[in-house]
C-alpha cells in the first residue's frame, strides 16, 4: 500500500493555511508548503507565508529554505520535499501538503522525476543560441520531425516548451511525448487525499484577494522588496518576478506609483487565482468545499474530518 498524504489546495486567499493547520492539529500532522514563492527567504509578506502565530505550534516545512537569487523548478522542489514527507511518515505523522502551485504538488505526489535537462544546461544553451541566430522556424521543423505529437500539442510561439521538447530528445534519444506516456503508466509515490477550497461566487474571491493585497501593502510589501534589493538580489531574479514583487519593484525603481502597483497586483492576483482553479479542476480526485460569502472553517473542518475518516486516516 502506498503511504497516505493529505493535500489541501485551492486558489490564493482561499484559506488553505488555516485549514491545513487545523487538520494537522486534529490528525497529528505536519505541514509541507507547496508554494513556489514561499520557499524564498525574506519574502514573507508578499507570499502570505504563515507567521509563527498562524502556525499554532504545528511544524511547517519548505518555507524560507532558498535564497531569492536561486531559481527553483518543480523537479528541484519535489527532490527536496520528498525526504521531508518521508520523514514525517516515519515519525508516524500525517504529511499535509498545503499550497496552490499545482505543478509542484503533482510532481511531489507523483514522484516520477522529470526528463533530463534544465534551463541552465549545455544543451539548452545550444538550442537558445540557435533560436537567437536562426529563429524558431528551423527548430519547429525539427520538432515536427522528431516528435510530431508534441508539435501538434504545442504552439510554435511557445519557445520555452519547444526548446524543452527538443532538449529532452537530444539528451535522451526519447521524445518528451514518450517520456510523459511512460511516466503516466507508473504508480505514484504517495496515495493522496485531496481537499480543495474555493468560493461559490467568484466575486467573493475577488473581494478577498483585493483585501489581502491591501493588507500586504500596509504590512510593508514595498519595504520587503527594497530589503531584497539592498541585500543584493538582482532585479531579474525569479523571486522578484513573482506577483506583488514585480509590481513593487517598479515602485522601488521609480517606474510606477504605489497606487498603480496596488491595482496591478490585485489584477494579476485575480488572474492567477483563475489559472490555479483551471489547473486544479482537472484533478477529479479533489473533494471540493465551497465557501459562501464568508469562510466557515468549522464547517470545512467537519467536512474534511468526514472525508479523512472515510479514507482511513482517523
C-alpha positions in Angstrom: 0.0 0.0 0.0 1.2 3.5 -0.8 1.8 5.9 2.1 -1.1 8.4 2.5 -0.7 12.1 2.4 -3.3 14.9 2.6 -3.2 17.8 0.0 -5.0 21.0 0.9 -5.3 23.0 -2.3 -7.1 26.0 -3.8 -6.6 29.4 -5.3 -4.8 32.3 -3.5 -6.5 33.7 -0.4 -9.0 30.8 0.0 -7.8 29.8 3.5 -5.5 26.8 2.8 -3.1 27.7 5.6 -5.8 27.9 8.3 -7.4 24.6 7.3 -4.1 22.9 6.9 -3.1 23.9 10.5 -6.5 22.9 11.9 -6.3 19.4 10.3 -2.7 19.0 11.3 -3.7 19.5 14.9 -6.6 17.1 14.6 -4.9 14.4 12.7 -1.3 14.6 14.2 0.1 16.1 11.1 2.9 18.3 9.9 2.6 20.8 7.1 4.7 20.8 4.0 4.3 24.0 1.9 3.8 23.6 -1.8 4.1 27.2 -2.8 6.6 28.2 -5.4 7.4 31.5 -3.7 7.1 30.7 0.0 10.4 28.7 -0.4 12.3 32.0 -0.6 13.8 33.7 2.5 12.9 37.3 3.2 9.6 37.1 1.2 7.1 36.7 4.0 4.7 39.5 3.3 4.2 39.2 -0.5 3.9 35.4 -0.4 1.5 35.4 2.6 3.8 32.8 4.2 2.3 31.7 7.6 3.6 33.5 10.6 4.6 31.7 13.8 1.2 32.7 15.3 -0.7 31.3 12.3 1.3 28.0 12.5 -0.1 27.5 16.1 2.8 25.3 17.0 2.4 22.9 14.0 5.7 22.1 12.3 5.9 23.7 8.8 8.4 22.7 6.2 9.7 24.0 2.8 9.2 27.7 3.9 12.1 30.2 3.6 14.6 27.5 2.6 16.0 29.1 -0.6 17.9 32.2 -1.4 15.9 34.6 -3.5 18.6 34.7 -6.1 18.1 31.0 -6.8 15.7 29.6 -9.4 13.6 26.5 -8.4 11.7 24.1 -10.6 9.0 21.6 -9.8 11.7 18.8 -10.1 14.0 20.6 -7.6 11.1 21.1 -5.2 10.0 17.5 -5.4 13.5 16.3 -4.8 13.8 18.5 -1.7 10.3 17.9 -0.3 10.1 14.1 -0.7 12.6 13.3 2.0 10.7 15.6 4.4 7.4 13.9 3.6 9.1 10.5 4.1 10.5 11.7 7.5 7.0 12.8 8.6 5.6 9.4 7.7 8.5 7.7 9.5 7.6 9.6 12.7 4.0 8.2 12.4 2.5 11.5 11.5 0.4 12.7 8.6 2.1 14.8 5.9 -0.2 17.7 4.9 0.8 19.3 1.7 -0.6 22.8 1.5 -0.4 25.1 -1.5 -1.7 26.4 -4.7 1.2 25.6 -7.0 -0.4 22.7 -8.8 2.6 21.5 -10.9 4.7 21.3 -7.8 2.1 19.3 -5.9 1.7 16.9 -8.8 5.4 16.4 -9.1 5.8 15.6 -5.4 2.8 13.2 -5.2 3.5 11.5 -8.5 7.2 11.2 -7.7 8.4 10.0 -11.1 11.0 12.6 -11.7 11.4 14.6 -14.8 13.1 14.1 -18.1 16.8 15.2 -18.1 17.8 18.7 -19.0 17.2 22.1 -17.5 17.3 25.7 -18.5 21.0 26.2 -17.4 22.3 23.1 -19.1 24.7 22.9 -22.2 22.0 21.5 -24.5 19.6 24.3 -23.6 22.4 26.9 -24.2 23.0 25.4 -27.7 19.3 25.5 -28.5 18.9 29.0 -27.2 21.8 30.2 -29.4 20.2 28.5 -32.4 17.0 30.3 -31.6 18.7 33.7 -31.5 20.6 33.1 -34.7 18.1 31.1 -36.8 14.7 32.0 -35.3 12.0 29.5 -34.4 11.2 28.1 -37.9 14.0 25.5 -38.2 13.6 24.4 -34.6 9.9 24.0 -35.0 10.5 21.9 -38.2 12.9 19.8 -36.2 10.3 19.2 -33.5 7.7 18.2 -36.1 10.2 15.7 -37.5 11.3 14.0 -34.2 8.2 14.4 -32.1 5.1 15.2 -34.2 2.8 14.5 -31.2 4.5 17.3 -29.2 4.4 19.6 -32.2 0.7 19.0 -32.5 0.2 19.8 -28.8 2.4 22.9 -28.6 2.2 26.3 -30.2 5.2 27.5 -32.3 5.3 30.7 -30.2 5.8 28.7 -27.0 9.5 28.9 -27.2 10.2 27.6 -23.7 8.3 24.3 -24.2 9.5 23.8 -27.8 13.1 24.1 -26.6 12.4 21.8 -23.7 10.9 19.1 -26.0 14.0 19.3 -28.3 16.3 19.2 -25.3 14.8 16.0 -23.9 15.1 14.3 -27.3 18.7 15.4 -27.8 19.8 14.3 -24.3 17.9 11.0 -24.0 17.0 9.8 -27.5 13.4 9.7 -26.3 10.7 12.2 -27.2 9.1 14.1 -24.4 5.8 12.5 -25.6 7.2 9.0 -24.9 8.7 10.1 -21.6 5.3 11.5 -20.5 3.5 8.4 -21.5 5.9 6.2 -19.6 5.6 8.4 -16.6 1.8 8.3 -16.6 1.9 4.5 -16.6 3.9 4.4 -13.4 2.2 4.3 -9.9 2.5 7.5 -7.8 4.8 7.9 -4.9 2.0 8.7 -2.4 -1.7 7.9 -2.1 -3.0 11.5 -1.8 -6.3 12.6 -0.4 -7.2 15.9 -1.9 -9.3 18.6 -0.3 -9.9 21.8 -2.3 -11.3 25.2 -1.2 -13.0 27.7 -3.4 -15.7 30.3 -3.3 -19.1 29.5 -4.9 -19.3 33.1 -6.1 -16.2 34.3 -7.9 -16.9 37.9 -6.8 -16.4 36.9 -3.2 -13.0 35.5 -4.0 -12.0 38.7 -5.9 -13.0 40.9 -3.0 -11.0 38.8 -0.5 -8.0 38.9 -2.8 -8.2 42.7 -3.0 -8.4 42.9 0.7 -5.4 40.7 1.1 -3.3 42.9 -1.2 -4.3 46.0 0.7 -3.1 44.3 3.9 0.2 43.2 2.3 0.9 46.8 1.4 0.0 48.0 4.9 2.3 45.4 6.3 5.3 46.7 4.3 5.4 45.0 0.9 7.4 47.8 -0.6 9.9 47.8 2.2 10.3 44.0 1.8 11.1 44.5 -1.9 13.6 47.2 -1.0 15.2 45.0 1.6 15.7 42.3 -1.1 17.4 44.8 -3.4 19.6 46.1 -0.6 20.6 42.5 0.1 22.0 42.3 -3.4 19.2 40.2 -5.0 19.3 41.1 -8.7 16.2 42.7 -10.1 16.0 40.0 -12.7 15.9 37.1 -10.1 12.9 34.7 -10.5 11.8 35.6 -7.0 11.3 39.2 -7.9 9.2 38.3 -10.9 6.5 37.0 -8.5 3.2 38.7 -8.3 3.5 41.6 -5.9 7.2 41.8 -6.0 7.5 42.6 -9.7 5.0 45.4 -9.4 6.5 46.9 -6.3 10.0 46.5 -7.8 8.8 49.1 -10.4 7.8 51.4 -7.5 11.2 51.0 -5.9 12.9 51.8 -9.2 10.7 54.8 -9.8 8.9 53.3 -12.8 5.4 53.2 -11.1 3.4 54.8 -8.3 2.3 52.8 -5.3 -1.3 53.2 -6.4 -0.5 51.8 -9.8 1.3 48.9 -8.3 -1.6 48.1 -6.0 -4.1 47.9 -8.8 -1.7 45.8 -10.9 -1.1 43.4 -8.1 -4.8 43.0 -7.5 -5.4 42.3 -11.2 -2.6 39.8 -11.5 -3.6 38.1 -8.3 -7.2 37.6 -9.6 -5.9 36.3 -12.9 -3.5 33.9 -11.1 -6.4 32.6 -8.9 -8.4 31.8 -12.1 -5.4 29.9 -13.5 -5.0 28.0 -10.3 -8.6 26.9 -10.4 -8.3 25.9 -14.1 -5.4 23.6 -13.2 -6.9 22.1 -10.1 -10.3 21.4 -11.7 -8.5 18.9 -14.0 -7.9 16.8 -10.9 -11.1 14.7 -10.4 -9.8 13.3 -7.1 -10.3 16.7 -5.3 -13.1 16.9 -2.7 -14.2 20.5 -3.1 -15.5 22.6 -0.2 -17.3 25.7 -1.4 -17.3 28.8 0.6 -20.3 31.0 0.6 -20.0 34.8 1.4 -17.7 34.1 4.3 -15.3 31.3 5.0 -16.8 28.9 7.6 -13.8 27.0 8.9 -15.8 25.0 11.4 -17.8 23.5 8.6 -14.8 22.9 6.5 -13.0 21.1 9.3 -16.1 18.9 9.9 -16.4 18.0 6.2 -12.6 17.4 5.9 -12.8 15.1 9.0 -15.5 13.1 7.4 -13.5 12.7 4.2 -10.3 11.7 6.0 -12.1 9.3 8.3 -13.7 7.6 5.3 -10.1 7.3 3.8 -8.9 5.6 7.0 -7.0 8.5 8.4 -8.9 9.0 11.7 
